């Protein structure tokens, strides 16, 4: 199987997991919208243009699109630009996210709201915007990037894990809603920690043992397999990158 002829929209694709996923989808033949806010280099490296340029340099098709997932207008404009350029959307990878692992009692309200706005509402907005286009193509695959931390309730609570738990509930319900439209809906999290630029910036200085580190390519490979699904295959699941159940 390949993704030749498919169109993917990857939100949060300017660096880290998203950039690696976008490149992997393009290598499998998909045209990829590289969607994120990052138009210029900032404190955390990576832009939509640098990622798109790397993909095209390798012979793939990529479109950089500015997308602030907390803004409905920005999301709709990014999706419209993608459809105008490529003709539709078959695959969504909702990867945009921010990290905050501080305990609840010391979490500023603005940090709590940022996690919910980006990690949960952002997934809602990009998913809502692409569904009609995936439906129009006769089916496809929606993939939300979550975290194994949702299950780690013995490690306390934080805004990041709460926001990702909301995403999992959203997507499990959507899988049932969209089954008749032939749209697979799945969540995917790393099996271990991926030390992305975002983790380095927001991980609170936590030291991760080498055996607990996972390369971003493991996530990219898992996304490619999920992107090949529709509702006749794997749907309504929460998958782990290094232990896919199919």
Backbone torsions as a table, in degrees:
resi	resn	phi	psi	omega
1	UNK	NA	151.2	173.9
2	UNK	-143.0	175.7	179.0
3	UNK	-108.0	21.0	178.7
4	UNK	-59.1	129.9	-179.3
5	UNK	88.6	-6.0	179.2
6	UNK	-91.5	155.6	178.6
7	UNK	-122.3	127.5	-177.7
8	UNK	-116.2	140.5	174.0
9	UNK	-113.9	114.3	-178.3
10	UNK	-111.2	109.0	178.9
11	UNK	-86.4	134.2	-176.1
12	UNK	79.0	46.5	-170.8
13	UNK	-108.1	12.3	-175.9
14	UNK	-82.6	-9.6	-179.3
15	UNK	-167.2	175.8	170.3
16	UNK	59.1	-140.1	-179.0
17	UNK	-58.0	-44.0	-177.2
18	UNK	-60.6	-43.7	179.5
19	UNK	-65.7	-40.7	179.2
20	UNK	-66.2	-40.0	177.5
21	UNK	-64.2	-45.9	-179.5
22	UNK	-58.2	-43.8	179.7
23	UNK	-65.4	-39.2	-179.6
24	UNK	-66.4	-41.7	177.9
25	UNK	-63.0	-40.4	179.2
26	UNK	-65.3	-39.0	178.6
27	UNK	-64.0	-26.9	177.2
28	UNK	-84.7	1.2	173.7
29	UNK	108.9	-4.9	-179.1
30	UNK	-78.0	146.0	165.9
31	UNK	-82.7	135.5	-168.8
32	UNK	-124.8	128.0	168.2
33	UNK	-87.2	117.5	179.2
34	UNK	-92.2	100.0	-169.6
35	UNK	-111.2	128.3	176.7
36	UNK	-173.5	173.1	176.9
37	UNK	-80.4	-23.7	-167.0
38	UNK	-74.5	98.9	175.0
39	UNK	-94.9	-25.0	-179.5
40	UNK	-129.9	152.6	177.0
41	UNK	-62.0	136.2	177.7
42	UNK	-129.0	-149.9	179.1
43	UNK	-63.2	-34.5	176.6
44	UNK	-105.1	124.3	-173.7
45	UNK	-68.2	155.7	175.3
46	UNK	114.6	135.2	175.5
47	UNK	-137.2	163.4	177.0
48	UNK	-63.1	-30.7	-177.6
49	UNK	-74.7	-41.0	179.9
50	UNK	-66.2	-37.9	178.4
51	UNK	-67.4	-45.5	179.5
52	UNK	-62.7	-38.7	179.5
53	UNK	-64.8	-39.1	177.6
54	UNK	-64.2	-39.1	179.5
55	UNK	-65.3	-46.7	-178.9
56	UNK	-67.7	-32.8	177.7
57	UNK	-64.0	-27.2	178.2
58	UNK	-89.5	5.4	177.5
59	UNK	94.7	6.2	179.6
60	UNK	-90.5	176.7	177.2
61	UNK	-112.0	125.9	-177.8
62	UNK	-145.7	143.8	177.5
63	UNK	-126.3	116.3	174.6
64	UNK	-76.1	127.6	178.9
65	UNK	-131.4	130.0	178.1
66	UNK	-71.8	128.8	-176.6
67	UNK	-150.2	113.0	170.5
68	UNK	-97.5	108.0	-172.2
69	UNK	-68.6	-10.9	177.3
70	UNK	-87.3	-5.0	-179.2
71	UNK	-113.7	117.9	179.6
72	UNK	-60.8	-39.3	179.4
73	UNK	-63.8	-44.4	180.0
74	UNK	-63.2	-42.6	178.9
75	UNK	-62.7	-46.6	-178.9
76	UNK	-63.4	-38.1	178.4
77	UNK	-65.9	-39.8	179.6
78	UNK	-66.0	-42.6	178.5
79	UNK	-65.8	-42.4	178.0
80	UNK	-60.7	-42.7	178.9
81	UNK	-62.9	-38.7	179.1
82	UNK	-64.8	-47.4	-179.4
83	UNK	-65.0	-38.7	178.8
84	UNK	-63.6	-38.7	-177.2
85	UNK	-79.3	-43.7	-170.8
86	UNK	-107.4	-16.9	176.2
87	UNK	99.4	0.0	179.0
88	UNK	162.2	-169.6	174.6
89	UNK	-144.2	130.9	177.1
90	UNK	-109.1	-28.0	-170.3
91	UNK	-134.1	133.0	170.8
92	UNK	-117.5	132.5	168.6
93	UNK	-118.7	105.6	-178.4
94	UNK	-89.9	92.2	-171.8
95	UNK	-112.7	-16.0	-175.8
96	UNK	-57.4	133.7	-178.5
97	UNK	-163.9	158.9	172.6
98	UNK	-125.4	155.1	-173.7
99	UNK	-116.1	132.3	171.6
100	UNK	-149.7	112.5	-174.5
101	UNK	-110.2	12.9	-179.7
102	UNK	-69.8	152.6	177.8
103	UNK	-62.5	154.0	-174.5
104	UNK	-57.0	-42.5	-173.5
105	UNK	-68.5	-17.7	177.7
106	UNK	-113.7	16.0	178.9
107	UNK	-87.9	117.8	175.3
108	UNK	-63.4	147.0	179.6
109	UNK	-55.9	-38.7	-178.2
110	UNK	-63.8	-32.8	177.2
111	UNK	-71.5	-41.8	176.2
112	UNK	-58.3	-48.4	-177.9
113	UNK	-66.7	-36.5	179.0
114	UNK	-63.6	-44.1	178.4
115	UNK	-60.5	-45.2	179.9
116	UNK	-67.2	-40.6	-177.6
117	UNK	-65.5	-44.5	-177.9
118	UNK	-81.2	-51.9	-169.3
119	UNK	-77.2	-28.8	-177.7
120	UNK	-111.5	-58.4	179.2
121	UNK	-62.8	-35.7	177.8
122	UNK	-61.7	-41.1	176.6
123	UNK	-64.7	-42.7	176.9
124	UNK	-57.1	-45.9	-175.2
125	UNK	-68.4	-44.1	-178.8
126	UNK	-70.7	-35.4	178.7
127	UNK	-66.3	-46.7	178.1
128	UNK	-57.4	-39.7	-176.4
129	UNK	-72.0	-33.8	-175.1
130	UNK	-90.0	-21.7	-175.4
131	UNK	-51.4	-48.8	-178.8
132	UNK	-59.4	-33.1	-178.0
133	UNK	-76.4	-38.0	175.9
134	UNK	-66.8	-41.3	177.2
135	UNK	-59.7	-41.8	-178.6
136	UNK	-64.9	-22.3	179.4
137	UNK	-88.3	0.5	178.1
138	UNK	89.3	11.2	178.6
139	UNK	129.5	174.5	-178.8
140	UNK	166.7	-151.6	-172.8
141	UNK	-140.8	130.8	173.7
142	UNK	-112.5	129.4	-177.1
143	UNK	-131.1	124.2	175.8
144	UNK	-109.0	133.1	179.0
145	UNK	-87.5	121.0	-179.3
146	UNK	-119.8	-146.6	-175.3
147	UNK	-152.5	146.5	174.9
148	UNK	-66.2	-16.7	-180.0
149	UNK	-61.3	-20.8	178.2
150	UNK	-57.5	-34.2	-177.2
151	UNK	-87.3	-8.4	-172.9
152	UNK	-89.5	58.9	-174.5
153	UNK	-69.9	-17.1	176.6
154	UNK	-79.3	-3.6	177.4
155	UNK	-101.0	14.0	178.1
156	UNK	89.5	-159.1	-174.8
157	UNK	-133.2	149.6	171.5
158	UNK	-156.3	166.3	-174.6
159	UNK	-62.5	-35.9	-177.8
160	UNK	-64.0	-51.0	-178.5
161	UNK	-64.5	-37.9	178.9
162	UNK	-62.8	-44.0	-179.0
163	UNK	-64.3	-39.6	-179.7
164	UNK	-71.0	-32.4	175.2
165	UNK	-62.7	-38.7	176.6
166	UNK	-61.9	-39.1	178.2
167	UNK	-62.9	-42.1	-179.4
168	UNK	-62.6	-41.9	177.8
169	UNK	-65.3	-40.4	177.8
170	UNK	-58.7	-47.0	-174.6
171	UNK	-76.3	-33.2	176.0
172	UNK	-63.8	-38.6	176.6
173	UNK	-69.5	-39.3	179.4
174	UNK	-63.9	-32.4	179.7
175	UNK	-57.3	-40.9	177.6
176	UNK	-70.5	-41.1	-178.0
177	UNK	-63.9	-33.9	-171.3
178	UNK	-105.0	5.8	-178.1
179	UNK	-60.8	-41.3	-178.9
180	UNK	-69.3	-15.4	176.7
181	UNK	-92.8	6.4	178.8
182	UNK	63.6	33.9	-179.4
183	UNK	-110.5	119.0	174.5
184	UNK	-77.9	139.7	-179.9
185	UNK	-133.3	116.4	-176.8
186	UNK	-140.9	155.7	172.4
187	UNK	-107.1	149.0	179.5
188	UNK	-139.5	132.3	174.8
189	UNK	-130.0	157.7	173.0
190	UNK	-63.6	148.3	173.4
191	UNK	-76.3	-29.2	177.6
192	UNK	-131.2	-162.7	-177.1
193	UNK	-90.6	130.2	173.1
194	UNK	-99.7	116.3	-175.2
195	UNK	-83.6	71.0	179.0
196	UNK	-77.0	173.1	175.6
197	UNK	-60.1	-37.1	178.8
198	UNK	-65.6	-39.9	177.6
199	UNK	-63.7	-44.1	-178.9
200	UNK	-60.7	-35.4	-178.0
201	UNK	-80.1	-31.5	-172.3
202	UNK	-121.5	8.3	-176.7
203	UNK	-80.8	4.1	175.4
204	UNK	67.1	23.5	178.1
205	UNK	74.6	12.0	-180.0
206	UNK	-64.0	136.4	178.1
207	UNK	-92.9	126.4	-177.6
208	UNK	-108.6	123.0	178.0
209	UNK	-61.0	146.0	-177.6
210	UNK	-53.9	-36.0	-178.3
211	UNK	-70.1	-12.2	179.1
212	UNK	-99.6	7.7	-177.4
213	UNK	-100.9	137.3	-179.7
214	UNK	-121.7	136.1	177.7
215	UNK	-71.2	148.4	179.0
216	UNK	-61.2	-23.0	179.1
217	UNK	-62.6	-28.0	177.3
218	UNK	-63.6	-40.5	176.5
219	UNK	-67.3	-41.4	-178.9
220	UNK	-62.0	-43.7	179.0
221	UNK	-62.6	-39.5	179.3
222	UNK	-67.7	-39.7	178.4
223	UNK	-61.9	-42.6	179.8
224	UNK	-58.0	-43.8	-180.0
225	UNK	-65.3	-40.8	178.1
226	UNK	-69.7	-32.8	-180.0
227	UNK	-65.2	-21.5	179.5
228	UNK	-83.6	-2.0	-177.9
229	UNK	-88.1	156.3	161.9
230	UNK	-133.5	-169.6	-173.9
231	UNK	-68.8	-11.7	175.6
232	UNK	-81.4	-8.9	-179.9
233	UNK	-112.1	-129.8	-176.5
234	UNK	-83.6	122.6	178.1
235	UNK	-154.2	155.3	178.8
236	UNK	71.9	32.7	-176.6
237	UNK	-123.8	159.8	169.6
238	UNK	-113.4	109.6	-173.9
239	UNK	-102.7	155.2	172.4
240	UNK	-112.6	137.0	-168.2
241	UNK	-55.5	-42.2	-175.0
242	UNK	-95.3	8.9	-177.8
243	UNK	-145.9	49.7	179.1
244	UNK	-60.5	139.2	-175.6
245	UNK	-94.8	33.2	174.3
246	UNK	-154.0	NA	NA
